[in-house]
Amino acid sequence: MEGIYHCPANYVPLSPISFLERAATVYGDKVSIVYGSNVRFSWKDTFDRCVKVASALVQLKICPGDIVVALAPNVPALYELHFGVPMAGAVISALNTRLDASTLALALEQLEAKLIFVDYQFTDAVLKALDLLSQKKVNPPHLVVIPECDKSSSMDHKHIASDLDYNCLLEMGRDDFRIIRPNNECDPISVNYTSGSTGKPKGVIYSHRAAYLNSLAEIFRFDMRQMPVFLWTVDMFRCNGWCLTWAMAAIGGTNICLRNVSAEIIFDAVSLHKVTHFCGPPAILNTIANAPARAISSQSPFPCGVNVVVAGSLPNSEILTKVEGLGFNVYHGYGMTEALGPATMRPWKSESDSTFEIEQEEIRRREGLHNLLLEGVDVKDPKTMESVPNDGKTIGEVMFRGNILMSGYLKSTEITQETLKGGWFHTGDLGVRHPNGYLQMKDRAKDIIISGGEAISTLEVEAVLLSHPKVSEAAVVGQPDALLNEVPCAFVKLKEGFGASAEEIIEFCDDQLPDLMIPRTIVFGELPVNFSGKVQKFAMREMVNANTSLANC
Ligand SMILES: Nc1ncnc2c1ncn2[C@@H]1O[C@H](COP(=O)(O)OP(=O)(O)OP(=O)(O)O)[C@@H](O)[C@H]1O
């Protein structure tokens, strides 16, 4: 159309960097970060510190596109690196602090990391990883140690010989540094690793554009008003804290940074700082529900209406009801690293809400409709790419498309193309669509059990097992069966102090599930989990396959 003229006046590549630049002016004197009893920054301070980090990185010869790794809990430095690294034109990769040295070495090698920021508590694993790299003749990254910044903390300071520490780096930085913005909004801003539930963790690349848009989407999804108070219970290494690192700058909120998470810490922080939101894996609900009475009673009256967002399989309804009873609003998300965090979200509705016509147990398993910034959420037959009917029964693969998805998997072009084929992101999860349009995830494609020609959702069997009053954790996999191909086998962890027989558990399932879904074998004990705390079903399958005569034990 004649008259269109794109130039820097009306086209600026989208980047979360803009959020911090604006926050420094609009929310300049408002509190950006609180940590412990002594650390408190304003948005102007945070902006200045991030500029200095970026300036120091450039002085250390970090170039646009280089990957800078961070290994730290949710301390202020990790928050600042989410802006400081991109402001130097570089790409941030925050790694899981629970990784062991060899997995860490593999990630550092794949990332070709130029520099690693490591919190003083995690130096041992990094030093071992660097050792492994030098044995393989791989150039190790420079090391910058992050010391404890809350001087009142009684934690031991482990000192190691490092090139630099975070405070010296800040001193090196110049405050007149010119921020390096992306030339193209599709340039990478971060690499986040998946949890490795089905195999090796995959490095997922996020663009400035997707990070910008998803940060705004999070504000809608989390029902945030101006200047919320956010408690950092979700790891920042998980999808950049579900993009809330950047979203908080967009909305001028206060970040309550935490080194550790416990029931006491949550209840204290909620009361002290008037927290409005926090989020994390569903295990956080167990932490709240099982909080010692003193943690709750010491905060009386306890502030109501705090929004808690969890993503992943929910615990049993007893836990949810307890959390709701304490005055929290629970939201349930469904998503993955490739979708930059939870992509769909639904509030957990209380039974007393009469406007809700469907049974609560059923509602809580429906993952909702697609969010504002996704162009499409569908359940499709992956062969024909036709949508399944909205009948709540026909199973297909859950697929997404839109501007808040990953750019691809690091150094894995073929897997990226396969995952994005047909113009949709193939999640690898199976689901159905209900007549009202709601999506319900049934299972991972790799985990679903085919028994006697019927598809059995292991998540549905697990939901029943979790409703048993003595069961604290449960996971189900297929066990080979000569007649039916596979039958369900359940791994069960009982609540502390409780005992139960396999027969008792099977009988309980018998009352609530069709025959084919009833587990034939119950294995009691700890469930195998990975670095992210997620159950490793492939390890359970290996155990079952290696022991075909596995009996109830
Ligand atoms: N609400 C939910 N209910 C059940 N499962 C969920 C829910 N939300 C997410 N998940 C599961 O978690 C997956 C996303 O997790 P994540 O991105 O951490 O990697 P992963 O799939 O666990 O690991 P990997 O991709 O390395 O095997 C989803 O694909 C889905 O299988």
Ligand as a Chemical Component Dictionary entry (heavy atoms), coordinates in Angstrom:
data_LIG
# 
_chem_comp.id                   LIG 
_chem_comp.type                 NON-POLYMER 
_chem_comp.pdbx_formal_charge   0 
_chem_comp.three_letter_code    LIG 
# 
loop_
_chem_comp_atom.comp_id 
_chem_comp_atom.atom_id 
_chem_comp_atom.alt_atom_id 
_chem_comp_atom.type_symbol 
_chem_comp_atom.charge 
_chem_comp_atom.model_Cartn_x 
_chem_comp_atom.model_Cartn_y 
_chem_comp_atom.model_Cartn_z 
_chem_comp_atom.pdbx_ordinal 
LIG N1  N1  N 0 -0.825 -29.636 33.619 1  
LIG C1  C1  C 0 -0.078 -30.678 33.274 2  
LIG N2  N2  N 0 -0.499 -31.947 33.533 3  
LIG C2  C2  C 0 0.235  -33.008 33.191 4  
LIG N3  N3  N 0 1.437  -32.929 32.595 5  
LIG C3  C3  C 0 1.909  -31.702 32.305 6  
LIG C4  C4  C 0 1.188  -30.527 32.635 7  
LIG N4  N4  N 0 1.916  -29.455 32.212 8  
LIG C5  C5  C 0 3.037  -29.952 31.659 9  
LIG N5  N5  N 0 3.048  -31.288 31.723 10 
LIG C6  C6  C 0 4.079  -32.211 31.159 11 
LIG O1  O1  O 0 5.362  -31.595 31.217 12 
LIG C7  C7  C 0 5.915  -31.485 29.896 13 
LIG C8  C8  C 0 6.790  -30.273 29.777 14 
LIG O2  O2  O 0 7.860  -30.348 30.691 15 
LIG P1  P1  P 0 9.312  -29.825 30.341 16 
LIG O3  O3  O 0 9.292  -28.814 29.272 17 
LIG O4  O4  O 0 9.906  -29.447 31.648 18 
LIG O5  O5  O 0 10.138 -31.018 29.774 19 
LIG P2  P2  P 0 9.861  -32.566 29.842 20 
LIG O6  O6  O 0 8.873  -32.900 28.751 21 
LIG O7  O7  O 0 9.497  -32.947 31.245 22 
LIG O8  O8  O 0 11.293 -33.155 29.490 23 
LIG P3  P3  P 0 11.839 -33.681 28.057 24 
LIG O9  O9  O 0 11.189 -32.825 26.981 25 
LIG O10 O10 O 0 13.301 -33.410 28.144 26 
LIG O11 O11 O 0 11.488 -35.108 28.023 27 
LIG C9  C9  C 0 4.706  -31.438 28.982 28 
LIG O12 O12 O 0 5.018  -31.797 27.648 29 
LIG C10 C10 C 0 3.765  -32.424 29.671 30 
LIG O13 O13 O 0 4.079  -33.766 29.305 31 
# 
loop_
_chem_comp_bond.comp_id 
_chem_comp_bond.atom_id_1 
_chem_comp_bond.atom_id_2 
_chem_comp_bond.value_order 
_chem_comp_bond.pdbx_ordinal 
LIG N1  C1  SING 1  
LIG C1  N2  SING 2  
LIG C1  C4  DOUB 3  
LIG N2  C2  DOUB 4  
LIG C2  N3  SING 5  
LIG N3  C3  DOUB 6  
LIG C3  C4  SING 7  
LIG C3  N5  SING 8  
LIG C4  N4  SING 9  
LIG N4  C5  DOUB 10 
LIG C5  N5  SING 11 
LIG N5  C6  SING 12 
LIG C6  O1  SING 13 
LIG C6  C10 SING 14 
LIG O1  C7  SING 15 
LIG C7  C8  SING 16 
LIG C7  C9  SING 17 
LIG C8  O2  SING 18 
LIG O2  P1  SING 19 
LIG P1  O3  DOUB 20 
LIG P1  O4  SING 21 
LIG P1  O5  SING 22 
LIG O5  P2  SING 23 
LIG P2  O6  DOUB 24 
LIG P2  O7  SING 25 
LIG P2  O8  SING 26 
LIG O8  P3  SING 27 
LIG P3  O9  DOUB 28 
LIG P3  O10 SING 29 
LIG P3  O11 SING 30 
LIG C9  O12 SING 31 
LIG C9  C10 SING 32 
LIG C10 O13 SING 33 
# 
